[in-house]
């Protein structure tokens, strides 16, 4: 059971200590430079005040950093944490939107992920391969410097300092990303909600691609929106902001490419059309008006602790071995949020992990 946090430099240490004390397995931090602090600074700070808590990006993207830079950053966290780091990556969302960019193409994500894994395993990446990751207009070659000696390829020359290579984990919602993730990642995270039929479809998609290539099974985790509260309406209100952001991934370009009921398809498309990126994950965003109670109950997990435990256990039985819990939305009633967080950690976290 993993939890998510913003990368706030002043509070991340206290958050990490609290998460470790509550019994979470790991913490992922947001990597969205315009709306949060630097993820790798936050993870390093968290590593210094924890002993058991695993630490990762949740999630990074392939466009805001060169793969060598990303690999070096997470390898540094791996060393600082004595081997507790992981790197979750997707096509990108708010980090790119706030610099005027759209999510990366699937083929680009796949190539970038391959380069990351090579770096983290101490392998060299050919300069020719790295050319696709260079900023447009800034691709001058080292040959023009007339150096007496120059590297013939690119590698993290200090990668051996890691206790072990950092696992690279791809997060996906649609069939193309899930297939790419199955080909190149050490773990696949499915971000398709908590409806068993959709989670089973995503798991089957990953397994089918691995089988097609003759590859061994890869572990599969699920990104789920969960809020525990005895009052259903309150639980729905507290989960709605983050839930809409996760659901939007299934219709980011206005089309739902995964199997869904027709009524749900309309909600996904309405979220995509009305989404207010300036209020990303916020509980008071205008796009929440298109959510129905039924959609929230199916896509997310909201309600009394016993209900949350049962839903999570059902997903685990499908083959999910790890959950990233996206919980409380930004904004909302502070007292009710404190109550919901306490219920989640005291009555859901332990039973699900048993």
C-alpha positions as CSV (number, residue, x, y, z in Angstrom):
1,X,0.0,0.0,0.0
2,X,1.6,3.2,-1.2
3,X,0.4,6.8,-0.7
4,X,0.9,10.0,-2.7
5,X,2.1,13.4,-1.6
6,X,3.0,16.7,-3.1
7,X,6.7,17.5,-3.2
8,X,6.7,20.3,-0.6
9,X,10.3,21.0,0.6
10,X,9.2,22.4,4.0
11,X,6.8,19.6,4.9
12,X,7.9,16.5,3.1
13,X,10.0,15.2,6.0
14,X,7.1,15.4,8.4
15,X,4.8,13.8,5.9
16,X,7.2,11.0,5.3
17,X,7.8,10.3,9.0
18,X,4.0,10.2,9.5
19,X,3.4,7.9,6.6
20,X,6.1,5.5,7.8
21,X,4.7,5.5,11.3
22,X,1.2,4.8,10.0
23,X,2.3,1.7,8.2
24,X,2.4,2.7,4.5
25,X,4.8,0.6,2.4
26,X,5.8,3.6,0.2
27,X,5.3,7.2,-0.8
28,X,5.2,8.6,-4.3
29,X,5.6,12.3,-4.8
30,X,4.2,14.5,-7.6
31,X,6.6,15.6,-10.3
32,X,4.9,18.7,-11.6
33,X,7.4,21.6,-11.4
34,X,4.9,24.5,-11.8
35,X,2.5,23.3,-9.0
36,X,4.8,21.5,-6.6
37,X,8.4,21.4,-5.5
38,X,11.2,19.3,-7.0
39,X,10.4,15.6,-6.7
40,X,14.0,14.5,-6.3
41,X,14.8,17.0,-3.6
42,X,11.6,15.9,-1.8
43,X,12.5,12.2,-2.1
44,X,16.0,12.8,-0.8
45,X,14.8,14.8,2.2
46,X,12.3,12.0,2.9
47,X,15.1,9.4,2.7
48,X,17.0,11.2,5.4
49,X,14.2,10.9,8.0
50,X,12.9,7.4,7.3
51,X,14.2,3.9,7.5
52,X,11.6,1.6,5.9
53,X,9.4,3.8,3.7
54,X,10.0,3.2,0.0
55,X,10.2,6.3,-2.2
56,X,9.3,7.0,-5.8
57,X,8.1,9.5,-8.3
58,X,4.3,9.6,-8.8
59,X,4.7,10.2,-11.7
60,X,7.4,11.7,-13.8
61,X,7.3,12.2,-17.6
62,X,9.8,11.8,-20.5
63,X,9.8,15.4,-21.7
64,X,10.9,17.8,-18.9
65,X,14.3,16.1,-18.4
66,X,16.9,14.3,-20.5
67,X,16.9,10.6,-19.6
68,X,20.5,10.8,-18.3
69,X,19.3,13.6,-15.9
70,X,16.3,11.6,-14.7
71,X,18.4,8.5,-14.3
72,X,21.1,10.3,-12.3
73,X,18.5,12.0,-10.1
74,X,16.6,8.8,-9.1
75,X,19.9,6.9,-8.7
76,X,21.0,9.6,-6.3
77,X,17.8,8.9,-4.3
78,X,18.5,5.2,-4.4
79,X,21.9,5.8,-2.8
80,X,20.6,8.2,-0.2
81,X,17.8,5.8,0.8
82,X,19.9,2.7,0.8
83,X,18.0,1.1,-2.0
84,X,14.4,2.2,-1.4
85,X,13.8,4.2,-4.6
86,X,11.7,3.5,-7.6
87,X,10.8,5.6,-10.7
88,X,7.2,5.7,-12.0
89,X,6.8,7.4,-15.4
90,X,3.9,8.1,-17.7
91,X,3.2,10.2,-20.8
92,X,3.0,13.4,-18.7
93,X,0.1,15.6,-17.7
94,X,0.1,18.7,-15.5
95,X,3.9,19.1,-15.7
96,X,3.6,19.4,-19.5
97,X,0.4,21.4,-19.6
98,X,1.9,24.2,-17.5
99,X,4.7,24.6,-20.0
100,X,2.3,24.5,-23.0
101,X,3.0,20.9,-24.0
102,X,0.8,17.9,-24.6
103,X,1.6,14.4,-23.3
104,X,4.5,12.5,-25.0
105,X,3.8,10.1,-27.8
106,X,3.7,6.5,-26.7
107,X,6.7,5.5,-28.9
108,X,8.7,8.3,-27.3
109,X,7.8,7.2,-23.8
110,X,8.8,3.6,-24.7
111,X,12.2,4.7,-26.1
112,X,12.8,7.0,-23.1
113,X,12.0,4.2,-20.7
114,X,14.4,1.9,-22.5
115,X,17.2,4.5,-22.2
116,X,16.4,5.0,-18.5
117,X,16.7,1.3,-17.7
118,X,20.0,1.1,-19.6
119,X,21.4,4.0,-17.6
120,X,20.3,2.6,-14.3
121,X,21.8,-0.8,-15.1
122,X,25.2,0.8,-15.9
123,X,24.9,0.3,-19.6
124,X,25.9,2.8,-22.3
125,X,23.4,4.5,-24.6
126,X,24.5,5.4,-28.1
127,X,24.7,9.1,-28.9
128,X,22.6,8.3,-32.0
129,X,19.8,7.0,-29.8
130,X,20.0,10.0,-27.6
131,X,19.4,12.4,-30.5
132,X,15.7,12.0,-30.3
133,X,15.7,13.3,-26.7
134,X,17.6,16.5,-27.5
135,X,15.7,19.8,-27.5
136,X,14.7,21.0,-30.9
137,X,17.3,23.4,-32.3
138,X,20.0,22.4,-29.7
139,X,21.4,19.2,-31.2
140,X,24.9,20.3,-32.0
141,X,27.3,17.3,-32.0
142,X,30.3,16.9,-29.8
143,X,32.4,16.1,-32.8
144,X,32.6,19.8,-33.6
145,X,34.7,20.5,-30.5
146,X,37.8,18.7,-31.8
147,X,38.5,17.2,-28.4
148,X,41.6,15.1,-27.9
149,X,39.5,12.5,-26.1
150,X,35.7,12.2,-25.9
151,X,33.2,9.6,-24.7
152,X,31.9,7.3,-27.4
153,X,28.6,6.8,-25.7
154,X,26.6,7.9,-22.7
155,X,26.4,6.1,-19.4
156,X,26.1,6.9,-15.7
157,X,29.7,6.2,-14.8
158,X,28.9,6.1,-11.1
159,X,25.8,3.8,-11.4
160,X,27.6,1.1,-9.5
161,X,27.3,3.1,-6.3
162,X,23.6,2.2,-6.3
163,X,22.7,-0.7,-3.9
164,X,20.7,-2.1,-6.8
165,X,19.3,-0.7,-10.1
166,X,16.2,1.4,-9.6
167,X,13.1,-0.3,-10.9
168,X,11.4,1.7,-13.7
169,X,7.7,1.5,-13.6
170,X,5.3,2.7,-16.4
171,X,1.8,4.0,-15.6
172,X,-0.8,3.6,-18.2
173,X,-4.6,3.8,-18.9
174,X,-5.1,3.0,-22.6
175,X,-4.2,-0.1,-24.6
176,X,-1.2,1.4,-26.4
177,X,0.6,2.6,-23.3
178,X,-0.2,-0.6,-21.4
179,X,1.3,-2.6,-24.2
180,X,4.4,-0.4,-24.3
181,X,4.7,-0.7,-20.5
182,X,4.5,-4.5,-20.7
183,X,7.4,-4.4,-23.1
184,X,9.9,-2.2,-21.3
185,X,9.1,-1.7,-17.6
186,X,9.9,-3.5,-14.4
187,X,6.4,-3.0,-13.1
188,X,3.2,-1.8,-14.8
189,X,0.8,0.5,-13.0
190,X,-2.7,0.5,-14.3
191,X,-4.6,3.7,-13.8
192,X,-8.1,2.7,-15.0
193,X,-10.1,3.1,-11.8
194,X,-11.3,0.5,-9.3
195,X,-14.1,-1.2,-11.3
196,X,-13.1,-4.9,-11.4
197,X,-14.0,-5.4,-15.1
198,X,-11.7,-2.5,-16.2
199,X,-8.8,-3.6,-13.9
200,X,-9.2,-7.1,-15.2
201,X,-9.1,-5.8,-18.8
202,X,-5.9,-3.9,-18.1
203,X,-4.2,-6.8,-16.4
204,X,-5.1,-9.1,-19.3
205,X,-3.7,-6.5,-21.8
206,X,-0.4,-6.5,-20.0
207,X,-0.2,-10.2,-19.6
208,X,-1.1,-10.8,-23.3
209,X,1.7,-8.6,-24.5
210,X,4.2,-10.2,-22.3
211,X,3.0,-13.7,-23.5
212,X,3.2,-12.6,-27.1
213,X,6.9,-11.6,-26.6
214,X,7.7,-14.7,-24.6
215,X,8.6,-12.6,-21.5
216,X,8.2,-13.6,-17.9
217,X,5.2,-12.1,-16.0
218,X,5.7,-8.5,-14.7
219,X,4.2,-7.3,-11.4
220,X,1.2,-5.1,-11.8
221,X,0.0,-2.3,-9.5
222,X,-3.1,-0.2,-9.5
223,X,-3.6,3.5,-9.0
224,X,-6.9,3.9,-7.1
225,X,-8.8,6.8,-5.6
226,X,-9.8,5.9,-2.1
227,X,-11.5,7.8,0.7
228,X,-12.8,6.2,3.9
229,X,-15.7,8.0,5.6
230,X,-18.9,6.7,7.2
231,X,-21.0,9.2,5.3
232,X,-21.1,8.3,1.6
233,X,-21.8,11.9,0.3
234,X,-18.9,13.2,2.3
235,X,-16.6,10.5,1.0
236,X,-17.7,11.3,-2.5
237,X,-17.0,15.0,-2.1
238,X,-13.5,14.3,-0.6
239,X,-12.5,11.9,-3.3
240,X,-13.9,13.7,-6.4
241,X,-11.1,16.1,-7.2
242,X,-8.4,13.5,-7.5
243,X,-10.8,11.0,-9.0
244,X,-11.7,13.3,-11.9
245,X,-8.0,13.8,-12.6
246,X,-7.3,10.1,-12.7
247,X,-10.5,9.4,-14.8
248,X,-9.4,12.0,-17.3
249,X,-6.4,9.9,-18.3
250,X,-8.8,7.4,-20.0
251,X,-10.2,10.1,-22.3
252,X,-7.3,12.6,-22.4
253,X,-7.7,13.2,-26.1
254,X,-11.5,13.1,-26.0
255,X,-11.8,9.4,-27.0
256,X,-12.1,6.4,-24.6
257,X,-10.0,3.6,-26.1
258,X,-10.7,1.1,-23.3
259,X,-13.9,-0.9,-22.9
260,X,-16.4,1.0,-20.8
261,X,-20.2,1.1,-20.5
262,X,-21.9,3.7,-22.7
263,X,-23.1,5.8,-19.8
264,X,-19.6,5.9,-18.3
265,X,-18.1,6.8,-21.7
266,X,-20.2,10.0,-21.7
267,X,-18.9,10.9,-18.3
268,X,-15.2,10.3,-19.3
269,X,-15.6,12.5,-22.4
270,X,-17.4,15.2,-20.4
271,X,-14.5,15.3,-17.9
272,X,-12.0,15.7,-20.8
273,X,-14.0,18.5,-22.4
274,X,-14.6,20.5,-19.2
275,X,-11.3,19.8,-17.4
276,X,-9.8,22.9,-15.7
277,X,-6.1,22.2,-15.6
278,X,-5.5,25.3,-13.4
279,X,-7.6,23.5,-10.7
280,X,-5.9,20.1,-11.2
281,X,-7.0,17.6,-8.4
282,X,-8.9,20.4,-6.6
283,X,-12.1,19.6,-4.9
284,X,-13.8,22.8,-6.1
285,X,-13.0,22.5,-9.8
286,X,-15.8,23.1,-12.3
287,X,-15.3,19.8,-14.1
288,X,-16.6,18.0,-11.0
289,X,-20.1,19.0,-12.0
290,X,-20.1,16.2,-14.7
291,X,-19.4,13.5,-12.1
292,X,-22.3,11.4,-11.0
293,X,-22.6,9.5,-7.7
294,X,-22.7,6.2,-9.6
295,X,-19.6,7.0,-11.6
296,X,-17.7,8.0,-8.4
297,X,-18.7,4.8,-6.7
298,X,-17.6,2.6,-9.7
299,X,-14.4,4.4,-10.7
300,X,-13.3,5.1,-7.2
301,X,-13.6,3.6,-3.7
302,X,-15.5,5.8,-1.3
303,X,-17.5,4.9,1.8
304,X,-17.1,3.2,5.2
305,X,-13.7,1.5,6.0
306,X,-15.2,-2.0,5.6
307,X,-16.4,-1.1,2.1
308,X,-12.9,0.2,1.1
309,X,-11.2,-3.0,2.5
310,X,-13.6,-5.3,0.6
311,X,-13.1,-3.4,-2.7
312,X,-9.3,-3.3,-2.4
313,X,-9.2,-7.0,-1.5
314,X,-11.3,-7.9,-4.6
315,X,-8.8,-6.1,-6.8
316,X,-5.9,-7.8,-5.2
317,X,-7.5,-11.1,-6.0
318,X,-7.4,-10.2,-9.7
319,X,-3.6,-10.0,-9.6
320,X,-2.9,-6.6,-8.3
321,X,0.0,-6.7,-5.8
322,X,0.5,-3.0,-5.0
323,X,-1.8,0.0,-4.7
324,X,-1.0,3.6,-5.1
325,X,-3.8,5.3,-3.1
326,X,-4.8,8.7,-4.4
327,X,-6.9,10.0,-1.5
328,X,-8.1,13.4,-0.4
329,X,-8.6,16.1,-3.0
330,X,-7.1,19.6,-2.6
331,X,-9.4,21.9,-0.6
332,X,-12.5,20.7,1.3
333,X,-13.5,20.6,4.9
334,X,-10.3,20.2,7.0
335,X,-11.9,18.4,9.9
336,X,-13.6,15.8,7.7
337,X,-10.3,15.3,5.8
338,X,-8.5,14.6,9.1
339,X,-11.2,12.1,10.0
340,X,-11.1,10.4,6.7
341,X,-7.3,10.1,6.7
342,X,-7.4,8.6,10.2
343,X,-10.0,6.0,9.2
344,X,-8.0,5.1,6.1
345,X,-4.8,4.5,8.1
346,X,-6.4,2.9,11.1
347,X,-9.1,0.7,9.6
348,X,-8.2,0.2,5.9
349,X,-4.4,0.1,5.6
350,X,-3.7,-2.7,8.0
351,X,-6.5,-5.1,7.0
352,X,-5.7,-4.8,3.3
353,X,-2.0,-5.5,3.9
354,X,-2.6,-8.6,6.0
